[in-house]
Amino acid sequence: MEVVRVNGIEVAAPAIAAELQYHPAPSREAAWEEAARALVVRRLLLDEAGRLGIAARATTDANAEEATIEALLAREVAVPEPDTETCRRYWMSNPGKFKAPDVYEAAHILFPAAPEDAAARATAKAGAAAAIAELQAAPQRFAELARARSACQSAANGGVLGQQSRGDLVPELETFILAMEEGQVCPVPVASRYGFHVLRLDRLVRGELIPFEQSRPEIERHLVDTAWRRGVSQYLHILAGRARIEGVAVPTAAKIGRAHV
């Protein structure tokens, strides 16, 4: 690993090693770089706070450093409060973010098969296709077939899954369920990581758009946080541009968080 220095002062390897736990990554090298970057950011901010004479008091040295960094950023990074029109434009431009969740009731018959077992999956798919053929002729038999053939615990209830919201079931199933009409049995077996499913949609209630005034607090928090992250990123690039940093790349916006710098 390269030696990491900020203005000629080394960021000690043991400190980087201790920081590793907060930066999960695909490899130790990547985690080490993330940890080193975080400590460089911290050093830049604490050095600037010292230059400006900002020193917050706290019960421990670590808390004092955090408080000092917060005080520095509060002073140096100005974040304007979004006005009503800005919030309203965001609400109108992102309707999908401000909808109540879709709610549905569905039923299924599961023919199990592990993802890596090609033979079992072929058998499961054939079983699901056969059940669908039977249901096309007699859809009222769904509960009967579920009790007799489904490998899911819902078989005891005729395959009924109960009321669900978007995201409750695996995406493979929801993609089909939310595209079906009420009362419809899906005409094809649906594959998932668990096997193949025969699906029926019993009821679907589409989520309605949440009114602007109800959405506004969430929008304000989002816009303020986004502006804050952008401001901190710009501020860090200014500080990094003044400093001499060795052994690690200049920090980027993706690595900055309001609650943990």
Secondary structure, DSSP 8 states (H G I E B T S, - for coil): ---EEETTEEE-HHHHHHHGGG---SSHHHHHHHHHHHHHHHHHHHHHHHHHT-----SSHHHHHHHHHHHHHHHH-------HHHHHHHHHH-GGGGB---EEEEEEEEEE--TT-HHHHHHHHHHHHHHHHHHHH-GGGHHHHHHHH--SGGGGGTTEEEEEETTSS-HHHHHHHTTS-TT-B-SS-EEETTEEEEEEEEEEE---B--HHHHHHHHHHHHHHHHHHHHHHHHHHHHHHHS-EESS----GGG--SS--
